[in-house]
Amino acid sequence: MPKHHLLIGGSSGIGLATARSLLAAGDHITAACRNAGPLAHLGVPVFPFDALAPELDPAGLPEVLDGLVYFPGSITLKPFHRLTADDFLQDFRVNCLGAVAAIQAALPALKKSGNASIVVFSTVAVAQGMPFHASIAAAKGAVEGLAKSLAAELAPGIRVNVIAPSLTDTPLAAPLLNSDAKREVAAKRHPLQRVGSAEEVAALVAFLLSDASKSMSGQILRPDGGLSSLRLFA
C-alpha cells in the first residue's frame, strides 16, 4: 500500500534524489521548502518553509503521514577562533530547531499512521572529530540527541532514525568538490577511497521509511566510506 511522506527540503541533492526514489516506488510526497525547483515538475505539492524561520501550518498537511524527512543543513567550516556566536546559532537553527518545528507541526498526522518513520541528518564529524567543524558538529550532535530522545518518547507508533554521512556529492558540498584535485583528495580521506552520491544516501532514506526497517529506531546509520570506524595502515 502506498505511503505518504513529508519531505522538508528536497529540491536538490539528497532530498531530490529521495523524492524521485519514493515516487518511482509508488509512494506519495508532500514537500516543504524555500524553492519548489524540480519538485514542481515532478507534480509534488510544495508548501513554503524556511529553516531559519521554520513555520509550517499543520492545517495544510495531509491528514495522515507515514514519514517525515528533514533535509536542510549547512556546512560551516572555520577555525574555531574565527567562529562567532552567530555562526553557532545559525547552524543550530537550520539543523536542529528547524527539525524541531517541522516535527512538531507534523506530529498529529504522523501519530495517525500507527507506523510512521522520521529521518533526520547528522554528519560524520560528530563521531569522528575533525578540525574546523566545531559549529556544525555541535549542531548535528544536538540533532542526534534529539532523535534518540524522540525515538524513546514516540515509540511504538513512530520510529526515529539518523543518517550521518560523510562528504556527499551534492550542490551543498559543491565548493569542496569543484575540481578533480579536490575530489581526489576528498576520496582519499576515506577508507573506501570514494565520495558518496546523493542517490546512495537516498536509498538509505527510502529504506528507513519503508516497512523493511520496522524494527529500527533510535539508530545512527553512517554511510561515510568507513571514515568514522576504520583506520587503514600502509
URWOTA-V630282 format. One record per helix or strand of 3 or more residues. SS is the DSSP state (helix for helix, strand for strand). FROM is the first residue (numbers start at 1). LEN is the number of residues. If there is no record, write none. Layout:
BEGIN
SS|FROM|LEN / SS|FROM|LEN
END
This chain:
BEGIN
strand|4|5 / helix|13|12 / strand|28|6 / helix|38|4 / strand|45|4 / helix|58|3 / strand|67|4 / helix|80|3 / helix|85|27 / strand|116|6 / helix|124|4 / helix|134|21 / strand|158|6 / helix|171|6 / helix|180|9 / helix|198|12 / helix|211|3
END
